[in-house]
Amino acid sequence: MGDALVTIEGGQPAHVALERSLRAAVREGRLRPGDPLPPSRALARDLGVSRWVVTQAYGALVAEGALDARTGAGTRVAATSWPTLTAPREPDHPAQPRPRFDLGPGVPDLRHLPRTAWVGAVRTAVSSASPGDLVTPDPRGVPALRHALADRLAVTRAVLVDADAVVVTHGAADGMTRLARSLHAAGHDHVLVEDPSWPRLRDVAAAAGLQPVPVPVDADGVDVGALVAAADRTGARAALVTPSHQFPVGAALAPARREALVRWARSVDGVVVEDDYDAEFRYDRRPVAALRALAPDRVALLGSLSKTLAPGFGVGWLVPPDDVPAARAGLDVHAGAPPSLHQLACAALLSGGAYDRHLRSARTRYRRRRAALLVALERHLPGLPVTGLAAGLHVVLALPPGVDEHRVARLAARRDVRVVPASRYRIGAATAASALVVGYGNLVDARLDEAVARLAGAVTEAA
């Protein structure tokens, strides 16, 4: 197979370009099931790239099931690969093109996904899967992943929990859906939520029958005094909070407020749902322990791999509170867990050390990128306040008085820059000062300064 079948186009990393070219060749029938692919060294020589580029592309497609790699037999197009497309089909809802300068929040660095480690974990999963894993999987999740998650929560989040109490979910939203349904079935009809906050979890709670009640947030996290007042007013006995790193304000819940929140939950026989949002990424100190470590009898813990790996992994976890039967009822009979082989691969990734190596590398990369972003903001937008802990994948940029955040976002989009107005995450507080939530997770380092310069042009024009 020469470069007549695959090419490497500019404007994107070489291994991504090769992966896309190979994928297109399989989908369009130019490479058919069973066709052999050249050895990585030979294809690298033909294309004038490093061997690493080829092995990364091969590995990604093996993980997807498009290619099959066997020791001694080389790499081939999988016999059960995608069906050949006779003509490309236009999507019903065409996706918007990704901006060249992505300063949107909530997306990790997808260029540094540990693809090779994931391929190895998939192989381990396939070779180690038992008949029980494949035929009658436990709806709470395969034991190997639940044990791996329990071990990890103990070491990194100070959460001591038996593996049998861990429920594997399709992500944090799935976990929140299960909890909300259980609470609603037990008689809860309101849930206290941070304002501002990530809308997805409060939306799924509302869909399950729990009316969101907004509670303000400040530099010390959710205002527990206001939360108690809102609970007294509405009768709410459930609260959804992000104690480790509040989104989008970027605060950690102060120690006194953590204790006050737990006292409230115990006094009303309530439940606190802890969204452990990007808690692994703290750059100025070790991450604080999960709130559940303080009150396992009252706190349910939600987590996922969407920020540490990628949203597409679709794996999360839920640890219900120990002493609240209403929060545990029915958790193992709702949507069920992700596919067993996918769970086993995640277990291998977590247990084998590859996940920890990825996190160490990611923390270093994000810490440097955050520092570079702050320097660029001071250079191009001097004097504008930037808030948020040295943590996570975003900061909050305050805009000059009178400058409309939505207009800035539109003008930035014309400059091929994506930013998100802070008001997108508010429930109330319509009179709050204009600000932008500026992400740096999935931005190429070499483009960071130019991205901020273009954003500064949008702010200047809006003003």
DAVENQUI-V551625 format. One record per pair of residues at least 12 apart in sequence whose ideal C-beta (glycine too) atoms are under 6 Angstrom apart, sorted by the first residue. I is the first residue (numbers start at 1). J is the second residue. Records with the same first field share a line. If there is no record, write none. Layout:
I->J, J
//
This chain:
1->38
2->46
5->25, 30
6->21, 22
7->21
14->49, 53
15->53, 56, 57
18->53, 57
19->57, 60
22->61
26->66, 77, 81
27->82, 85
28->85
29->84
31->77
33->77, 79, 81
34->76, 79
35->77
36->74, 76
37->75
40->54, 55
56->115
58->75
59->115, 116, 119
60->115
62->119
63->118, 119, 122
65->78
66->78, 81
99->416, 418
100->416
101->416, 417, 447, 451
102->418, 442, 443
103->418, 419, 438, 439, 451
104->418, 420, 439
105->394, 437, 439
107->441, 442
108->307, 441
109->441, 442
110->310, 442
113->310
114->354, 358
117->354
121->345, 348, 349
122->345
124->348
125->341, 344, 345, 348
129->344
133->340
137->340
139->332, 336
140->167, 332
141->168, 337
142->340, 343, 344
144->344, 347
145->168, 343, 346, 347
146->163, 166
147->163
148->347, 350, 351
149->166, 317
150->163, 166
152->350
157->290
158->289, 293
159->290, 292, 293
161->319
166->317, 319
167->318, 331
168->317, 337
169->316, 318
170->314, 338
171->304, 314, 316
172->302, 304, 316
173->200, 204
175->302, 316, 318
176->201, 204
177->204, 208
178->331, 334
179->273, 300
180->205, 208, 210
181->208
182->327, 329, 330
183->238, 326
184->208, 209, 210
186->326
188->238
190->211, 213, 234, 236
191->205, 210, 212, 238, 240
192->213, 215, 227, 230, 236, 239
193->212, 240
194->217, 222
195->214, 216, 427, 428
196->248, 425, 426
198->247
213->230, 234, 236
214->427, 428
215->227, 230
217->246, 249
219->251
220->254
221->246, 251, 253, 254, 257
222->241
224->257, 260, 261
228->264
237->268, 270
238->271
239->272
240->273
242->275, 277
243->291
244->279, 288
245->277, 278, 391, 392
247->277
248->396, 425, 437
250->388, 389
258->291
262->294, 295
265->298
266->298
271->324, 327
272->298, 299
273->300
274->291, 292, 299, 301
275->302
276->303
278->307, 392
280->308, 359
281->366, 391, 392
282->391
283->367, 390
284->390
296->322
297->322, 323
298->321
299->321
300->320, 321, 327
301->319
302->318
303->317
304->316
314->338
315->338, 346
369->440
372->448
373->440
376->448, 449, 452
377->452
380->452, 453, 456
381->456
384->398
385->398
393->439, 441
394->437, 439
395->438
396->435, 437
397->436, 438
398->435
399->434, 435
400->463
403->434, 462, 463
405->421, 434, 436
406->421
407->462
408->458, 459, 462
409->421
411->458, 461, 462
412->455, 458
415->454, 458
417->451, 454, 455
419->436, 438
420->437
422->435, 437
//
